[in-house]
Amino acid sequence: MKLLVVGASYRTAPVATLERLAVAPAELTRTLDRLVAQPYVAEAVLVSTCNRVEVYAAVSGFHGGLGDICAVLAEQAGAPPAALANHLYVHYDAAAVDHVFRVAAGLDSMVVGEAQILGQLRDAYHWAAGADSAGRLVHELMQQALRVGKRAHAETNIDRAGQSVVSAALDLAAGHLDGDLAGRPAMVVGAGAMGSLGVATLSRLGAGPLTVTNRGADRAVRLAESYGANAVPMAELVDALATVDIVVAATAATEPVLSLDVVTRALARRAADRGPLVLLDLAVPRDVEEGVAELPGVEVIDIDRMATVLAGGPAAADAAEVTRIVTAEVEAFLSWLRGADVAPTVAALRGRADDVVTAELRRLAQRRPDFTDEQRADVARTVHRVVQRLLHQPTVRVRQLAAEPGGDQYAALLRELFDLQVPQTSPVDTVPDVVEAEGVAGSEATGRPSFPVAEVPAATPVSGTVVPSTGGER
């Protein structure tokens, strides 16, 4: 099995395309089942956030796996695969590992270094585990990715640049409100993870009074009570909009919550001298209907606009340090993977030797029935000892060679020389416990040591046609 990543993000696709690709929580299990039901896809994790939709998969072949995943994504988007080609990127084998680790470290986020992606990866991993679509290879990949993300935030100052998407959006919003949100009445639409972050950030910035609304009223009440905010029913959305200056919209609704009609009616009830109504649309699919931005007195900040404004990124030194960590961890994971790949071949070789010894001892027993049990035992021990000593050095050496770049050729050579039939299974022997992302659930990682640094070549994004990349991230 090999690792394959196929996806689209704010870097390669407009919000409209991400909206079509987005997978709602209610559809996740069905989509994961659809993925692993494909002929070439054995394992899969699906990450669907406001900034990206990605599939991390273990596949039995590149072209077959790519075709299977693209077919499922096209079905999700309601479009032919060719229509998505210009927006998809593909990473295979080493490049796939590099991409997933970069995502976990926050290097691929719109706001580089933001830690929220760790929680999103963890949730995607848990969902796949619950749907039984994350097998041994993908389990190990996700375990290590979460650990790498934790290490990046613990050992560098990437958090200094890595403000959350909500914080970055509110910074942009402040520019339309005299540069300060303190004392500005604000509302959050949605009480999920992003909505909760919105309330917390607005409270920290001194905005207020704060209002929370959500389709599920109970969740809105609980969130509001946590921050001394007011909860209002969704039915009173128009009235609430008329009283605030800034709105953070982050629901999981499939249709716009802030429709043209709703916002138009709210504007009619606002005082003419109140200044602009700033709408932060952080949802995919979008919460703000197309056309609202054209209304006088409204400023809409959505994912597309944020991607353009934030393209400059954080301090280069912080990102460079995290990149060094990711590079080292990628090579360490690949080295482990190459070494683990040869284990079934070594086991098959030792099994073949045991079979030969057993057969020869059986023939000896037939030729020399006069041997006593003690003599037969002595002969068996001696023959087994000779065989084990002969195999010891070659098997130790082949494990060492297999851990180096191109090491898979040594396992293939052993299989050819001894005509070994080795099942094509994942190299991971056990499924480790789930690692929680630091700052998300608070538990500790598995305690695996850090690994030595090595260089990994860079990858390129897909453009026009879907082709494999040969190295790290774009």
Salt bridges, closest charged atoms under 4 A:
GLU19 OE2 - ARG286 NE 2.93
GLU54 OE2 - ARG52 NH1 2.89
GLU54 OE2 - HIS99 NE2 2.71
GLU75 OE1 - ARG34 NE 2.92
ASP93 OD2 - LYS2 NZ 3.77
ASP108 OD1 - ARG11 NE 3.03
ASP108 OD2 - ARG52 NH1 2.75
ASP108 OD1 - ARG474 NH2 3.50
ASP123 OD1 - ARG122 NH2 2.52
GLU140 OE2 - ARG448 NH2 3.52
GLU155 OE1 - ARG151 NE 3.03
ASP159 OD1 - HIS153 ND1 2.48
ASP178 OD2 - ARG184 NH2 3.13
ASP239 OD1 - ARG269 NH1 2.12
ASP245 OD2 - ARG184 NH1 3.30
ASP245 OD1 - ARG270 NH2 3.82
ASP245 OD1 - ARG274 NH2 2.80
ASP261 OD2 - ARG265 NE 3.20
GLU299 OE1 - ARG305 NH1 3.94
ASP318 OD2 - ARG160 NH2 2.64
GLU321 OE1 - ARG324 NH2 2.48
GLU329 OE1 - ARG147 NH2 2.82
GLU329 OE2 - ARG151 NH1 2.84
GLU331 OE2 - ARG338 NH2 2.79
GLU360 OE2 - ARG363 NH1 2.63
ASP370 OD2 - ARG368 NH2 2.98
ASP373 OD1 - ARG376 NH2 2.45
ASP378 OD1 - ARG381 NH2 2.41
GLU436 OE1 - ARG122 NH1 3.64
GLU436 OE2 - HIS126 NE2 3.84
GLU473 OE2 - HIS91 NE2 2.86
GLU473 OE2 - HIS99 ND1 2.44
GLU473 OE1 - ARG474 NH1 2.60
